[in-house]
Amino acid sequence: MEETPIFTIDTIVFGIIMLCLGFVFYTSAFKTGFWSKFYKVVPSVLMCYLLPSIFNSFGVISDETSNLYYVASRYLLPASLVLMTLSIDLKAVFNLGPKALIMFFTGTIGIVIGGPLAILIVSAISPDTVGGVGPDAVWRGLATLAGSWIGGGANQAAMLEIFKYNPEKYGGMVLVDIVVANLWMAVVLLGVGKSDKIDKWLKADNSAIDTLKDKMLAFAEKVTRTPTLTDYMMILSIAFVAVGIAHFGADNISAFLTNNFEAISDKKSALSSFGSQFFWMITIATTIGIILSFTKFKNYEGAGASKFGSICIYILVATIGMKMDIFKVFENPGLLAIGLIWMTIHALLLIVVAKIIKAPYFFLAVGSQANVGGAASAPVVAAEFHPSLATVGVLLAVFGYAVGTYGAIFCAYLMELASKV
């Protein structure tokens, strides 16, 4: 039985979340002294992620009793995607070249082969950890991790339906999913602050990314003005009208597809993820932002549209941090070992391929998170490099939803074979 956190009322929890963000942004603004040195080592976005996790770990707040992540992912995330995409140069995004896709699919392959390899490694040390028969077979539970780490929640649910893992033991797999995925995200965010050094080691060609950043900065400087109350109201209006449309469209598209196509309504189907409301919400919000980028609405970038988008993203980062309990790292060490080895294989393959094709750390980080974190965290990581790059994270995450179930099924069969060796 889990203990009830000190604060369970979301208005108070949100106050604590904002206290964390305010503290990070206030201290990171210092140009000299301790904090200046501290943030050269630990990126501010990682602190926005870690502080709520510390409050969660010590029982002050808890994601289990809060709806803040749901609100942030369903309302603020689509709003941020619209505002960050508002002034995007779509042609410049496509000019980033094929390396983004190569790194994304490398991440997918890393998950597919990482699972069975992790089982083989752990079985040599502790065969019981990867054993079990029938619905209790560990490989069936690990299939749900593959679904989550290639696609997202919808793909994970599909794997649970397809491979019929024991529901009573499913909680342990969810724990491994949360702990390992969040630890990896922390590592990825840590790397963002050292991306220049990493790119130098990778001998990466950043010219396309730099060109996109320069275009966005030049456009922002060109349209920059002193914002008025009307500007702020219009920015919020654009964002949340788009959120409303995204939810309306997602609900209806999801219902239509689920009601009319058996392949989508059947949770055992590889196409079931296309019935996910979250998938369509993200897709529609991004599409609205792209459409508006061809209109005069893009000029609201000069009044700070992407800054409002960044605020939404940082609140989302903090609510994701609430999911992390640092003490649970030590629970169920056997399963956790499988998860950590699995993620290490994923990471090593990404590093090797990035080194070979000289891909920037940006593509490595976003390609990984588009798999492991999905549409909730890929744009977060991408936007940390530059707000205009959030769209890249979303587009790759959409690929994750599309291939997640197929990749996870293949991975599951490989893990079944590995568990019998």
Kinemage of the C-alpha trace (Angstrom):
@kinemage 1
@onewidth
@group {chain A} dominant
@subgroup {mainchain}
@vectorlist {calphas} color= white
{ca met a 1} P 0.000 0.000 0.000
{ca glu a 2} L 1.559 3.261 -1.083
{ca glu a 3} L 1.624 6.135 1.379
{ca thr a 4} L -0.500 9.175 0.638
{ca pro a 5} L 1.653 12.211 -0.232
{ca ile a 6} L 1.563 15.317 1.971
{ca phe a 7} L -0.184 17.369 -0.713
{ca thr a 8} L -2.885 15.834 -2.882
{ca ile a 9} L -4.819 18.949 -3.946
{ca asp a 10} L -3.699 19.894 -7.448
{ca thr a 11} L -3.821 23.638 -6.852
{ca ile a 12} L -1.184 23.177 -4.136
{ca val a 13} L 0.796 20.650 -6.177
{ca phe a 14} L 0.806 23.059 -9.120
{ca gly a 15} L 2.117 25.768 -6.794
{ca ile a 16} L 5.014 23.481 -5.830
{ca ile a 17} L 5.681 22.706 -9.501
{ca met a 18} L 5.784 26.421 -10.321
{ca leu a 19} L 8.032 27.030 -7.295
{ca cys a 20} L 10.480 24.509 -8.777
{ca leu a 21} L 10.372 26.193 -12.200
{ca gly a 22} L 10.668 29.673 -10.711
{ca phe a 23} L 13.668 28.607 -8.626
{ca val a 24} L 15.434 27.070 -11.639
{ca phe a 25} L 14.851 30.047 -13.928
{ca tyr a 26} L 15.790 32.572 -11.229
{ca thr a 27} L 19.044 30.835 -10.304
{ca ser a 28} L 19.984 30.002 -13.899
{ca ala a 29} L 19.858 33.718 -14.759
{ca phe a 30} L 22.942 34.431 -12.600
{ca lys a 31} L 25.997 35.057 -14.764
{ca thr a 32} L 28.576 34.639 -11.988
{ca gly a 33} L 29.037 32.669 -8.782
{ca phe a 34} L 27.950 29.171 -7.741
{ca trp a 35} L 24.787 28.934 -9.843
{ca ser a 36} L 26.584 30.028 -12.976
{ca lys a 37} L 29.082 27.183 -12.531
{ca phe a 38} L 26.343 24.736 -11.505
{ca tyr a 39} L 24.261 25.244 -14.644
{ca lys a 40} L 27.294 24.791 -16.856
{ca val a 41} L 27.351 21.209 -15.580
{ca val a 42} L 23.629 20.536 -15.040
{ca pro a 43} L 21.291 21.954 -17.732
{ca ser a 44} L 18.390 24.006 -16.384
{ca val a 45} L 15.856 21.789 -18.162
{ca leu a 46} L 17.225 18.763 -16.278
{ca met a 47} L 16.701 20.613 -12.988
{ca cys a 48} L 13.113 21.400 -14.034
{ca tyr a 49} L 12.737 17.643 -14.384
{ca leu a 50} L 14.630 16.517 -11.267
{ca leu a 51} L 13.243 18.869 -8.611
{ca pro a 52} L 9.630 17.616 -8.938
{ca ser a 53} L 10.974 14.040 -8.917
{ca ile a 54} L 12.696 14.762 -5.579
{ca phe a 55} L 9.440 16.119 -4.117
{ca asn a 56} L 7.711 12.987 -5.428
{ca ser a 57} L 10.373 10.643 -4.057
{ca phe a 58} L 10.095 12.099 -0.532
{ca gly a 59} L 6.311 11.874 -0.510
{ca val a 60} L 5.570 15.594 -0.717
{ca ile a 61} L 3.612 15.264 -3.977
{ca ser a 62} L 2.739 12.310 -6.217
{ca asp a 63} L 1.768 11.720 -9.809
{ca glu a 64} L -0.531 8.972 -8.515
{ca thr a 65} L -2.847 11.492 -6.825
{ca ser a 66} L -2.481 14.330 -9.335
{ca asn a 67} L -4.063 15.129 -12.680
{ca leu a 68} L -1.412 17.691 -13.594
{ca tyr a 69} L 0.399 15.479 -16.099
{ca tyr a 70} L -2.893 14.742 -17.849
{ca val a 71} L -3.718 18.461 -18.038
{ca ala a 72} L -0.213 19.380 -19.214
{ca ser a 73} L -0.080 16.636 -21.874
{ca arg a 74} L -3.639 17.156 -23.151
{ca tyr a 75} L -3.910 20.953 -22.979
{ca leu a 76} L -0.483 22.565 -22.696
{ca leu a 77} L 1.405 20.178 -25.006
{ca pro a 78} L -0.855 20.750 -28.054
{ca ala a 79} L -0.902 24.489 -27.271
{ca ser a 80} L 2.903 24.567 -27.207
{ca leu a 81} L 3.126 22.632 -30.480
{ca val a 82} L 0.869 25.174 -32.221
{ca leu a 83} L 2.807 28.165 -30.858
{ca met a 84} L 6.226 26.673 -31.607
{ca thr a 85} L 5.208 25.616 -35.107
{ca leu a 86} L 3.513 28.945 -35.859
{ca ser a 87} L 6.603 30.509 -37.413
{ca ile a 88} L 8.284 27.338 -38.684
{ca asp a 89} L 10.022 27.289 -42.040
{ca leu a 90} L 8.789 23.904 -43.285
{ca lys a 91} L 11.196 23.847 -46.216
{ca ala a 92} L 14.127 24.350 -43.835
{ca val a 93} L 12.848 21.471 -41.669
{ca phe a 94} L 12.837 19.146 -44.685
{ca asn a 95} L 16.321 20.405 -45.544
{ca leu a 96} L 17.558 18.812 -42.313
{ca gly a 97} L 18.005 15.729 -44.475
{ca pro a 98} L 17.630 11.984 -43.886
{ca lys a 99} L 19.768 11.741 -40.739
{ca ala a 100} L 16.771 12.434 -38.478
{ca leu a 101} L 14.922 9.421 -39.900
{ca ile a 102} L 18.046 7.254 -39.855
{ca met a 103} L 18.576 7.963 -36.155
{ca phe a 104} L 14.899 7.391 -35.371
{ca phe a 105} L 14.877 3.964 -37.022
{ca thr a 106} L 18.231 3.172 -35.396
{ca gly a 107} L 16.552 3.844 -32.053
{ca thr a 108} L 13.691 1.536 -33.056
{ca ile a 109} L 16.113 -1.245 -34.033
{ca gly a 110} L 17.951 -0.698 -30.735
{ca ile a 111} L 14.730 -1.425 -28.829
{ca val a 112} L 13.824 -4.424 -31.031
{ca ile a 113} L 17.184 -6.179 -30.595
{ca gly a 114} L 17.887 -4.786 -27.117
{ca gly a 115} L 15.066 -6.775 -25.491
{ca pro a 116} L 16.176 -10.258 -26.553
{ca leu a 117} L 19.851 -9.426 -25.948
{ca ala a 118} L 19.028 -8.209 -22.429
{ca ile a 119} L 17.155 -11.464 -21.743
{ca leu a 120} L 20.144 -13.520 -22.941
{ca ile a 121} L 22.557 -11.537 -20.759
{ca val a 122} L 20.410 -11.695 -17.597
{ca ser a 123} L 19.483 -15.370 -18.138
{ca ala a 124} L 23.187 -16.270 -17.968
{ca ile a 125} L 23.291 -14.788 -14.453
{ca ser a 126} L 19.761 -15.310 -13.144
{ca pro a 127} L 17.598 -17.662 -15.268
{ca asp a 128} L 14.594 -17.297 -12.945
{ca thr a 129} L 14.407 -13.555 -13.631
{ca val a 130} L 13.505 -14.162 -17.287
{ca gly a 131} L 11.500 -17.350 -16.727
{ca gly a 132} L 7.817 -17.978 -16.127
{ca val a 133} L 5.263 -19.957 -18.124
{ca gly a 134} L 1.935 -19.132 -19.727
{ca pro a 135} L 0.571 -15.680 -18.815
{ca asp a 136} L 3.373 -15.316 -16.228
{ca ala a 137} L 6.151 -15.581 -18.839
{ca val a 138} L 8.401 -12.567 -18.358
{ca trp a 139} L 8.875 -12.067 -22.101
{ca arg a 140} L 5.130 -11.371 -22.408
{ca gly a 141} L 5.433 -8.545 -19.886
{ca leu a 142} L 8.545 -7.205 -21.571
{ca ala a 143} L 6.561 -7.041 -24.825
{ca thr a 144} L 4.533 -4.227 -23.222
{ca leu a 145} L 7.785 -2.339 -22.610
{ca ala a 146} L 8.701 -2.752 -26.269
{ca gly a 147} L 5.327 -1.280 -27.243
{ca ser a 148} L 5.826 1.674 -24.930
{ca trp a 149} L 9.450 2.302 -25.960
{ca ile a 150} L 8.837 2.197 -29.704
{ca gly a 151} L 5.429 3.855 -29.854
{ca gly a 152} L 3.580 4.901 -26.732
{ca gly a 153} L 0.738 4.086 -24.370
{ca ala a 154} L -1.609 2.851 -27.106
{ca asn a 155} L 1.042 0.474 -28.449
{ca gln a 156} L 1.776 -0.725 -24.908
{ca ala a 157} L -1.901 -1.492 -24.340
{ca ala a 158} L -1.990 -3.382 -27.636
{ca met a 159} L 0.906 -5.577 -26.507
{ca leu a 160} L -0.872 -6.379 -23.244
{ca glu a 161} L -3.935 -7.475 -25.220
{ca ile a 162} L -1.967 -9.471 -27.794
{ca phe a 163} L 0.342 -11.383 -25.454
{ca lys a 164} L -2.004 -11.637 -22.429
{ca tyr a 165} L 0.557 -10.997 -19.674
{ca asn a 166} L -0.698 -11.643 -16.144
{ca pro a 167} L -2.482 -8.392 -15.111
{ca glu a 168} L -1.489 -8.908 -11.475
{ca lys a 169} L 2.182 -8.707 -12.431
{ca tyr a 170} L 1.762 -5.956 -15.012
{ca gly a 171} L 2.398 -3.252 -12.382
{ca gly a 172} L 6.013 -4.410 -12.123
{ca met a 173} L 6.513 -3.874 -15.854
{ca val a 174} L 4.938 -0.422 -15.664
{ca leu a 175} L 7.382 0.409 -12.860
{ca val a 176} L 10.367 -0.682 -14.970
{ca asp a 177} L 8.972 1.318 -17.895
{ca ile a 178} L 8.669 4.513 -15.835
{ca val a 179} L 11.983 4.189 -13.984
{ca val a 180} L 14.173 3.233 -16.957
{ca ala a 181} L 12.530 5.608 -19.445
{ca asn a 182} L 12.783 8.515 -17.006
{ca leu a 183} L 16.389 7.741 -16.100
{ca trp a 184} L 17.238 7.687 -19.805
{ca met a 185} L 15.433 10.969 -20.391
{ca ala a 186} L 17.489 12.514 -17.583
{ca val a 187} L 20.688 11.311 -19.313
{ca val a 188} L 19.479 12.699 -22.659
{ca leu a 189} L 18.700 16.090 -21.085
{ca leu a 190} L 22.106 16.102 -19.408
{ca gly a 191} L 23.653 15.618 -22.838
{ca val a 192} L 21.784 18.650 -24.213
{ca gly a 193} L 23.997 20.908 -22.113
{ca lys a 194} L 27.103 19.237 -23.543
{ca ser a 195} L 25.834 18.905 -27.126
{ca asp a 196} L 28.627 21.038 -28.592
{ca lys a 197} L 31.315 18.755 -27.116
{ca ile a 198} L 29.393 15.647 -28.153
{ca asp a 199} L 28.967 16.972 -31.712
{ca lys a 200} L 32.685 17.687 -31.868
{ca trp a 201} L 33.425 14.083 -30.846
{ca leu a 202} L 30.888 12.777 -33.378
{ca lys a 203} L 32.410 15.078 -36.026
{ca ala a 204} L 28.824 16.033 -36.785
{ca asp a 205} L 27.684 18.398 -39.492
{ca asn a 206} L 25.339 20.875 -37.813
{ca ser a 207} L 24.995 23.201 -40.784
{ca ala a 208} L 21.346 22.335 -41.608
{ca ile a 209} L 20.264 22.746 -37.974
{ca asp a 210} L 22.210 26.004 -37.638
{ca thr a 211} L 20.640 27.292 -40.865
{ca leu a 212} L 17.161 26.587 -39.511
{ca lys a 213} L 17.986 28.273 -36.195
{ca asp a 214} L 19.446 31.314 -37.982
{ca lys a 215} L 16.358 31.625 -40.202
{ca met a 216} L 14.094 31.499 -37.167
{ca leu a 217} L 16.177 34.064 -35.273
{ca ala a 218} L 16.285 36.380 -38.289
{ca phe a 219} L 12.507 36.142 -38.699
{ca ala a 220} L 11.936 36.721 -34.960
{ca glu a 221} L 14.158 39.834 -35.020
{ca lys a 222} L 12.366 41.121 -38.115
{ca val a 223} L 8.882 40.913 -36.560
{ca thr a 224} L 9.821 41.646 -32.926
{ca arg a 225} L 7.714 44.327 -31.317
{ca thr a 226} L 6.653 45.429 -27.859
{ca pro a 227} L 3.730 43.102 -27.179
{ca thr a 228} L 0.388 44.522 -26.120
{ca leu a 229} L -2.412 42.943 -24.112
{ca thr a 230} L -4.174 42.308 -27.432
{ca asp a 231} L -1.110 40.410 -28.684
{ca tyr a 232} L -1.086 38.202 -25.600
{ca met a 233} L -4.804 37.521 -25.860
{ca met a 234} L -4.458 36.648 -29.532
{ca ile a 235} L -1.564 34.276 -28.849
{ca leu a 236} L -3.553 32.476 -26.160
{ca ser a 237} L -6.624 32.500 -28.398
{ca ile a 238} L -4.711 30.898 -31.291
{ca ala a 239} L -3.216 28.279 -28.983
{ca phe a 240} L -6.330 27.167 -27.154
{ca val a 241} L -8.780 27.429 -30.043
{ca ala a 242} L -6.370 25.065 -31.810
{ca val a 243} L -6.360 22.815 -28.710
{ca gly a 244} L -10.167 22.755 -28.820
{ca ile a 245} L -10.168 21.863 -32.511
{ca ala a 246} L -7.493 19.206 -31.914
{ca his a 247} L -9.559 17.570 -29.157
{ca phe a 248} L -12.785 17.781 -31.166
{ca gly a 249} L -11.099 16.303 -34.223
{ca ala a 250} L -9.275 13.629 -32.220
{ca asp a 251} L -12.434 12.483 -30.433
{ca asn a 252} L -14.421 12.214 -33.649
{ca ile a 253} L -11.684 10.670 -35.808
{ca ser a 254} L -10.850 8.133 -33.092
{ca ala a 255} L -14.539 7.247 -32.628
{ca phe a 256} L -15.140 6.994 -36.381
{ca leu a 257} L -12.134 4.744 -37.003
{ca thr a 258} L -12.850 2.571 -33.969
{ca asn a 259} L -16.516 2.132 -34.871
{ca asn a 260} L -15.995 1.477 -38.584
{ca phe a 261} L -12.737 -0.449 -38.866
{ca glu a 262} L -12.329 -3.736 -37.047
{ca ala a 263} L -8.533 -3.635 -37.442
{ca ile a 264} L -8.446 -0.425 -35.398
{ca ser a 265} L -11.094 -1.334 -32.799
{ca asp a 266} L -9.382 -4.677 -32.097
{ca lys a 267} L -6.764 -3.991 -29.420
{ca lys a 268} L -4.834 -7.030 -30.634
{ca ser a 269} L -4.399 -5.445 -34.060
{ca ala a 270} L -1.166 -3.769 -35.123
{ca leu a 271} L -3.297 -0.869 -36.371
{ca ser a 272} L -5.057 -0.279 -33.039
{ca ser a 273} L -2.752 2.633 -32.149
{ca phe a 274} L -4.478 4.679 -34.864
{ca gly a 275} L -7.561 4.673 -32.651
{ca ser a 276} L -5.650 6.633 -29.994
{ca gln a 277} L -7.166 10.046 -29.270
{ca phe a 278} L -3.771 11.306 -28.060
{ca phe a 279} L -2.176 10.385 -31.390
{ca trp a 280} L -4.756 12.365 -33.371
{ca met a 281} L -4.693 15.285 -30.938
{ca ile a 282} L -0.935 15.724 -31.410
{ca thr a 283} L -1.194 15.268 -35.175
{ca ile a 284} L -4.030 17.797 -35.578
{ca ala a 285} L -2.390 20.411 -33.310
{ca thr a 286} L 0.870 20.186 -35.250
{ca thr a 287} L -1.000 20.364 -38.571
{ca ile a 288} L -2.836 23.514 -37.437
{ca gly a 289} L 0.477 25.120 -36.474
{ca ile a 290} L 1.990 24.244 -39.854
{ca ile a 291} L -1.040 25.659 -41.720
{ca leu a 292} L -0.915 28.890 -39.696
{ca ser a 293} L 2.807 29.222 -40.493
{ca phe a 294} L 1.751 30.089 -44.064
{ca thr a 295} L -0.448 32.962 -42.852
{ca lys a 296} L 0.050 36.339 -41.166
{ca phe a 297} L -0.505 34.652 -37.805
{ca lys a 298} L 3.173 33.661 -37.926
{ca asn a 299} L 4.013 37.305 -37.145
{ca tyr a 300} L 2.843 36.727 -33.567
{ca glu a 301} L 6.269 35.168 -33.091
{ca gly a 302} L 7.419 38.785 -32.782
{ca ala a 303} L 5.147 39.192 -29.744
{ca gly a 304} L 6.537 36.076 -28.057
{ca ala a 305} L 4.409 33.168 -29.328
{ca ser a 306} L 7.196 30.599 -28.978
{ca lys a 307} L 7.993 31.884 -25.465
{ca phe a 308} L 4.443 31.044 -24.412
{ca gly a 309} L 4.972 27.658 -26.054
{ca ser a 310} L 8.172 27.182 -24.063
{ca ile a 311} L 6.341 27.971 -20.802
{ca cys a 312} L 3.856 25.195 -21.613
{ca ile a 313} L 6.713 22.800 -22.411
{ca tyr a 314} L 8.541 23.501 -19.137
{ca ile a 315} L 5.370 22.875 -17.128
{ca leu a 316} L 5.029 19.580 -19.004
{ca val a 317} L 8.673 18.716 -18.198
{ca ala a 318} L 7.993 19.304 -14.497
{ca thr a 319} L 4.880 17.097 -14.527
{ca ile a 320} L 6.848 14.342 -16.284
{ca gly a 321} L 9.419 14.691 -13.504
{ca met a 322} L 6.642 14.000 -10.985
{ca lys a 323} L 6.435 10.471 -12.382
{ca met a 324} L 9.982 9.669 -11.285
{ca asp a 325} L 10.582 8.134 -7.840
{ca ile a 326} L 14.322 7.801 -7.330
{ca phe a 327} L 13.852 5.238 -4.529
{ca lys a 328} L 11.954 2.828 -6.805
{ca val a 329} L 15.153 2.386 -8.782
{ca phe a 330} L 16.073 -0.238 -6.185
{ca glu a 331} L 12.813 -2.208 -6.385
{ca asn a 332} L 12.657 -5.464 -8.375
{ca pro a 333} L 16.372 -5.424 -9.293
{ca gly a 334} L 16.115 -8.347 -11.742
{ca leu a 335} L 13.532 -6.759 -14.019
{ca leu a 336} L 15.206 -3.401 -13.617
{ca ala a 337} L 18.511 -4.926 -14.740
{ca ile a 338} L 16.821 -6.164 -17.919
{ca gly a 339} L 15.401 -2.689 -18.553
{ca leu a 340} L 18.721 -0.936 -17.956
{ca ile a 341} L 20.672 -3.357 -20.174
{ca trp a 342} L 17.972 -2.998 -22.833
{ca met a 343} L 18.172 0.790 -22.789
{ca thr a 344} L 21.992 0.670 -22.784
{ca ile a 345} L 21.935 -1.392 -26.008
{ca his a 346} L 19.510 1.152 -27.510
{ca ala a 347} L 21.857 3.993 -26.527
{ca leu a 348} L 25.050 2.280 -27.724
{ca leu a 349} L 23.563 1.517 -31.144
{ca leu a 350} L 22.486 5.159 -31.506
{ca ile a 351} L 25.976 6.360 -30.581
{ca val a 352} L 27.677 3.971 -33.020
{ca val a 353} L 25.420 4.938 -35.936
{ca ala a 354} L 25.664 8.652 -35.084
{ca lys a 355} L 29.449 8.335 -35.139
{ca ile a 356} L 29.390 6.513 -38.498
{ca ile a 357} L 27.050 8.932 -40.292
{ca lys a 358} L 28.300 11.985 -38.328
{ca ala a 359} L 24.810 12.818 -37.083
{ca pro a 360} L 24.477 15.677 -34.566
{ca tyr a 361} L 23.502 14.903 -30.973
{ca phe a 362} L 20.177 16.609 -31.711
{ca phe a 363} L 19.177 13.769 -34.051
{ca leu a 364} L 20.408 11.145 -31.575
{ca ala a 365} L 18.486 12.657 -28.649
{ca val a 366} L 15.257 13.330 -30.522
{ca gly a 367} L 15.394 10.036 -32.441
{ca ser a 368} L 15.707 8.193 -29.140
{ca gln a 369} L 12.958 10.117 -27.347
{ca ala a 370} L 10.589 9.791 -30.324
{ca asn a 371} L 10.814 6.052 -29.601
{ca val a 372} L 11.164 5.822 -25.833
{ca gly a 373} L 9.225 8.892 -24.742
{ca gly a 374} L 6.864 9.398 -27.679
{ca ala a 375} L 4.936 12.552 -28.473
{ca ala a 376} L 5.017 13.784 -24.876
{ca ser a 377} L 8.789 14.038 -24.531
{ca ala a 378} L 10.280 14.129 -28.056
{ca pro a 379} L 9.184 17.759 -28.654
{ca val a 380} L 10.406 18.651 -25.145
{ca val a 381} L 13.932 17.487 -25.974
{ca ala a 382} L 13.822 18.982 -29.483
{ca ala a 383} L 12.618 22.363 -28.206
{ca glu a 384} L 15.502 22.491 -25.755
{ca phe a 385} L 17.837 22.865 -28.743
{ca his a 386} L 15.556 25.532 -30.256
{ca pro a 387} L 11.760 26.079 -30.073
{ca ser a 388} L 11.494 25.821 -33.859
{ca leu a 389} L 12.820 22.249 -33.709
{ca ala a 390} L 9.892 20.945 -31.629
{ca thr a 391} L 8.118 20.060 -34.883
{ca val a 392} L 10.901 17.596 -35.735
{ca gly a 393} L 10.278 15.787 -32.450
{ca val a 394} L 6.550 15.555 -33.133
{ca leu a 395} L 6.971 14.281 -36.689
{ca leu a 396} L 9.327 11.533 -35.523
{ca ala a 397} L 7.034 10.615 -32.618
{ca val a 398} L 4.192 10.150 -35.120
{ca phe a 399} L 6.406 7.606 -36.908
{ca gly a 400} L 6.782 5.891 -33.538
{ca tyr a 401} L 3.039 5.470 -33.186
{ca ala a 402} L 2.834 4.112 -36.728
{ca val a 403} L 5.571 1.469 -36.396
{ca gly a 404} L 5.349 0.844 -32.640
{ca thr a 405} L 3.037 -2.154 -32.637
{ca tyr a 406} L 4.757 -3.859 -35.581
{ca gly a 407} L 8.210 -3.380 -34.052
{ca ala a 408} L 7.051 -4.496 -30.610
{ca ile a 409} L 5.429 -7.699 -31.955
{ca phe a 410} L 8.659 -8.631 -33.754
{ca cys a 411} L 10.651 -7.803 -30.613
{ca ala a 412} L 8.303 -9.947 -28.491
{ca tyr a 413} L 8.798 -13.003 -30.683
{ca leu a 414} L 12.574 -12.508 -30.516
{ca met a 415} L 12.337 -12.270 -26.717
{ca glu a 416} L 10.276 -15.469 -26.612
{ca leu a 417} L 13.041 -17.264 -28.529
{ca ala a 418} L 15.740 -15.735 -26.301
{ca ser a 419} L 13.932 -16.855 -23.121
{ca lys a 420} L 13.994 -20.475 -24.371
{ca val a 421} L 17.702 -20.557 -25.157
